[in-house]
Amino acid sequence: MLPRFITAFLRSSGETGVVLMEHEGAQRVVLIDRDALREISDPPRADETRLQQHVGTICEIAACKIRLEPQSAFSRIRVSKDDIAAWKASHDTRH
């Protein structure tokens, strides 16, 4: 069963985005830091709008981490600037 998106929001501090996903009956918390939000958007901006615009990409990265990294159902998943850069590189269609 694939992880399923539930909701996403930016913490009131504005420093971290939170995405809630469900996998195998457990809710998983995905944290995306400010630098990662800047990396994912063009022009770089870390706000609620950018988080919502790119929630699909964030969920795709998180789903890969959930499936590939055996972790406790209660452990948090972190999406970093490096994760975003790796995702962009793997989806680059320019030659």
C-alpha positions as CSV (number, residue, x, y, z in Angstrom):
1,M,0.0,0.0,0.0
2,L,1.4,3.4,-0.9
3,P,1.6,6.3,1.6
4,R,-1.4,8.6,1.3
5,F,-1.5,12.4,1.7
6,I,-3.7,13.8,4.5
7,T,-2.8,17.5,5.0
8,A,0.0,20.1,4.9
9,F,0.6,23.3,6.7
10,L,3.4,25.7,7.6
11,R,4.2,26.0,11.3
12,S,3.4,29.4,12.8
13,S,7.1,30.1,13.2
14,G,7.4,29.9,9.4
15,E,10.6,27.8,9.8
16,T,9.1,24.3,9.0
17,G,6.4,22.9,6.8
18,V,4.5,19.8,8.1
19,V,2.9,17.2,5.9
20,L,0.8,14.4,7.4
21,M,0.7,11.1,5.5
22,E,-0.9,7.8,6.3
23,H,1.0,4.5,5.7
24,E,-0.1,1.1,6.8
25,G,-2.6,2.5,9.2
26,A,-0.3,4.9,10.9
27,Q,0.0,8.6,10.5
28,R,3.5,9.8,9.4
29,V,4.8,13.3,10.0
30,V,6.9,14.8,7.3
31,L,9.0,17.8,8.2
32,I,10.3,20.1,5.4
33,D,12.7,22.9,6.5
34,R,12.8,26.4,5.2
35,D,15.9,25.8,3.0
36,A,14.1,22.9,1.3
37,L,11.1,25.1,0.6
38,R,13.3,27.7,-1.0
39,E,15.1,25.0,-3.1
40,I,11.8,23.6,-4.4
41,S,10.4,26.9,-5.6
42,D,11.3,29.4,-8.3
43,P,11.7,32.1,-7.4
44,P,12.9,30.9,-4.0
45,R,10.4,31.6,-1.3
46,A,9.5,29.7,1.9
47,D,5.8,30.3,2.7
48,E,2.5,28.5,2.9
49,T,1.8,29.1,-0.8
50,R,5.0,27.4,-1.9
51,L,4.3,24.5,0.5
52,Q,0.9,23.9,-1.0
53,Q,2.1,24.3,-4.6
54,H,4.7,21.6,-4.1
55,V,3.0,19.2,-1.8
56,G,2.9,16.6,-4.5
57,T,6.7,16.6,-4.9
58,I,7.2,16.6,-1.1
59,C,4.8,13.6,-0.8
60,E,6.7,11.8,-3.6
61,I,10.0,12.3,-1.8
62,A,8.5,11.3,1.6
63,A,6.8,8.2,0.1
64,C,10.2,7.0,-1.3
65,K,11.8,7.5,2.1
66,I,9.0,5.7,3.9
67,R,9.3,2.7,1.5
68,L,13.1,2.6,1.3
69,E,14.1,3.4,4.9
70,P,12.8,1.0,7.5
71,Q,11.7,3.1,10.4
72,S,9.2,3.0,13.2
73,A,5.7,4.0,12.3
74,F,6.1,6.9,14.7
75,S,9.4,8.3,13.5
76,R,9.4,11.6,11.6
77,I,10.5,11.9,8.0
78,R,12.7,14.9,7.1
79,V,12.8,16.4,3.7
80,S,15.9,18.5,3.3
81,K,17.4,20.8,0.7
82,D,19.6,17.9,-0.5
83,D,16.5,15.7,-1.0
84,I,14.9,18.4,-3.1
85,A,18.1,18.8,-5.2
86,A,18.3,15.1,-5.8
87,W,14.7,14.9,-6.8
88,K,15.2,17.8,-9.3
89,A,18.2,16.1,-10.7
90,S,16.4,12.8,-11.2
91,H,13.5,14.7,-12.9
92,D,15.5,17.0,-15.1
93,T,14.3,16.6,-18.7
94,R,16.8,19.0,-20.2
95,H,19.8,17.5,-21.9
